[in-house]
Amino acid sequence: MGIAPAAAPPPPVRDPSVPAIRATGITKSYGHLQALRGADLVLRPGEVLALVGDNGAGKSTLTKILCGAVQADAGEVAYWGEPVKVQSIGHALELGVHTVYQDLALAPDLSVSDNLFLGREPVRSGIRGRLGMIDRDQMRDETRAALARLGINLRSLRVPVRNLSGGQRQALAVARSITWATTAVLMDEPTAALGPKQSAIVYDTVTNAAARGLAVLVISHDIPRMLHVADRIAVMRHGMVVAERPAASLKLTDVIGLMLGEEVSE
Amino acid sequence: MTAMTDPADLPEALGPEEATGILAQIRGSSAFWIGIVVIGLIIVFGLITPNNAYIKPSNLLNIGLNASQIMLIAVGMTFLIGAGHLDLSVGYNLILASVLGAKVMVGLAGSTTQVAAGEYPNLIPAVIAGALVAMLVGSLAGLLNGLLITRLKLNSFIVTLATSGIFYGFALILTSASNVPFVPDIIQTEFGSNRLFGFIPLPLMVTLAICAVMWVVMRTTRFGMRTLALGSSRESTIRSGIDIDRHTIRLFVLQGLMVGFAAVIDLARNAGTNVVGHQSDNLQAISAVVLGGTSLFGGIASIGGTLLGSLIPVMMANGLVIMNVQPFYQLVAVGIILIIAVYLDQRRRSRLS
């Protein structure tokens, strides 16, 4: 049927020195409000980048531009070194960029494996496939494998997703993005609605995603956690990325200082 | 989520999974419970009707025959409601489809004087063409509903309420509100009231065969899965890259086609059109779907439950007629059962979310 491949594709082997996504001089205005005034950002494969900043600093707008939900007024976004004008979320999906949303990410009445494959269901071979019959055995096997790779353990893949806990649901949403993404996974406050135990499940999947060679962007207000989970921290203020440092070199007070506009020595 | 339950407590969160045994799975399905109601009706009416006339196989088959048109419409409606839509225009679409089918059938069968004299020189091709036209008209009416809903971004309830009037109006304009005359009787003798081995009604067999195919479509195909995904979460279905407008249009065409099948059976059983009937087909179909355990909120659907739900009103009416009681009590009873079914669905939903 020529839909997407049934198997979760491994991220293609690419030159790891080339950034998965490089955004340069991005500007975006909503009427008189200048949300972005020349933001630069680099996402590298195999790295978790935390994007932090005060409310209104432009984090969400920048992320939406990278995932195709919003078009920039000016600036350039390159995927694997190739400048691309991303037209839509679908276009970004084709480039291998998947986004995890805070809500509405899953169909609650569908099973775990149906959700993981929604939109990419593998069909059976032969005439049954031509009739659109899907291969649920294959879907369950591959879902089990995909979840195991991320360290997510569910006892049954047949249950409707609404029976899962909030953390498990979010972990599944992350797992789905990671399974199909080949370039980057973007997450806007992936744990905002979750308790500490459930957040831990989600952040485990985040680090696993980077370990699989994907570039991962996480927007979060949970800066102490980001210092722990992320490889690098990018700080936004007034529509610009004002600093981008290795997480290991930063302390909480440094990050907060950068967010508020203080100079922090490297 | 309240603080009373710890959602991170995995075994508890996955509690429903313990219900993986076949018995437990069956107990959890609404079709099972509505099946109990059906069997209960058979037993009760079987015991209280004179000479146990109710449970004679011929009577039970008659019940199935009388329910067959609503079954077809309700199976289409199961897909629509499962996807979070409704079609109120089904009964009027049926009238329009049967009128146009009958007109084509009579027009092709012979000249006006011939058919008035009961002579049909081109009988077989005319009957086939008429049946095909009825199915085509039904599907095109469904296509119109689907296009209006997706292109104009209107609610399906309002669109199909409006097209109900449009379809019915056209049917009455075409016929001056009287039934199409000179429809050949052969469609009734050979199909509508014919029985396999003199026993099993042919329209019921055809209906069950079509419904079996639709059961497979719902349970095993990409189309069925995406239908329920759409009803479960429209937003996540869009984000999965599925073209939901195209899917919605297909759903309404499917509903129209099912109405077309019902129109052919209607023509065959009456040996003619029934332009004053079918006023409540939409509500009968919707109540059959909901009785059968399909959620009015979308996302959960049961074809088997719908078939059983279609039987209940017919079973009650049949039993009451045999007992010489006014069959109108059936309307009251079905209304009460329907309210219970919707209440249980709502409670299940609020408990789960």
Boltz contact constraints between the chains, C-beta under 6 A:
constraints:
  - contact:
      token1: [A, 90]
      token2: [B, 241]
      max_distance: 6.0
  - contact:
      token1: [A, 93]
      token2: [B, 241]
      max_distance: 6.0
  - contact:
      token1: [A, 104]
      token2: [B, 235]
      max_distance: 6.0
  - contact:
      token1: [A, 104]
      token2: [B, 236]
      max_distance: 6.0
  - contact:
      token1: [A, 105]
      token2: [B, 236]
      max_distance: 6.0
  - contact:
      token1: [A, 106]
      token2: [B, 236]
      max_distance: 6.0
  - contact:
      token1: [A, 107]
      token2: [B, 229]
      max_distance: 6.0
  - contact:
      token1: [A, 107]
      token2: [B, 232]
      max_distance: 6.0
  - contact:
      token1: [A, 107]
      token2: [B, 233]
      max_distance: 6.0
  - contact:
      token1: [A, 107]
      token2: [B, 236]
      max_distance: 6.0
  - contact:
      token1: [A, 108]
      token2: [B, 232]
      max_distance: 6.0
  - contact:
      token1: [A, 109]
      token2: [B, 232]
      max_distance: 6.0
  - contact:
      token1: [A, 109]
      token2: [B, 299]
      max_distance: 6.0
  - contact:
      token1: [A, 109]
      token2: [B, 300]
      max_distance: 6.0
  - contact:
      token1: [A, 110]
      token2: [B, 229]
      max_distance: 6.0
  - contact:
      token1: [A, 110]
      token2: [B, 232]
      max_distance: 6.0
  - contact:
      token1: [A, 114]
      token2: [B, 225]
      max_distance: 6.0
  - contact:
      token1: [A, 118]
      token2: [B, 229]
      max_distance: 6.0
  - contact:
      token1: [A, 118]
      token2: [B, 240]
      max_distance: 6.0
  - contact:
      token1: [A, 119]
      token2: [B, 240]
      max_distance: 6.0
  - contact:
      token1: [A, 119]
      token2: [B, 241]
      max_distance: 6.0
  - contact:
      token1: [A, 119]
      token2: [B, 242]
      max_distance: 6.0
  - contact:
      token1: [A, 121]
      token2: [B, 222]
      max_distance: 6.0
  - contact:
      token1: [A, 132]
      token2: [B, 221]
      max_distance: 6.0
  - contact:
      token1: [A, 132]
      token2: [B, 222]
      max_distance: 6.0
  - contact:
      token1: [A, 132]
      token2: [B, 223]
      max_distance: 6.0
  - contact:
      token1: [A, 133]
      token2: [B, 220]
      max_distance: 6.0
  - contact:
      token1: [A, 133]
      token2: [B, 221]
      max_distance: 6.0
  - contact:
      token1: [A, 134]
      token2: [B, 222]
      max_distance: 6.0
  - contact:
      token1: [A, 155]
      token2: [B, 14]
      max_distance: 6.0
  - contact:
      token1: [A, 155]
      token2: [B, 17]
      max_distance: 6.0
  - contact:
      token1: [A, 156]
      token2: [B, 17]
      max_distance: 6.0
  - contact:
      token1: [A, 159]
      token2: [B, 17]
      max_distance: 6.0
  - contact:
      token1: [A, 162]
      token2: [B, 352]
      max_distance: 6.0
  - contact:
      token1: [A, 163]
      token2: [B, 16]
      max_distance: 6.0
  - contact:
      token1: [A, 165]
      token2: [B, 7]
      max_distance: 6.0
  - contact:
      token1: [A, 165]
      token2: [B, 8]
      max_distance: 6.0
  - contact:
      token1: [A, 165]
      token2: [B, 13]
      max_distance: 6.0
  - contact:
      token1: [A, 166]
      token2: [B, 7]
      max_distance: 6.0
  - contact:
      token1: [A, 167]
      token2: [B, 8]
      max_distance: 6.0
  - contact:
      token1: [A, 197]
      token2: [B, 8]
      max_distance: 6.0
  - contact:
      token1: [A, 198]
      token2: [B, 8]
      max_distance: 6.0
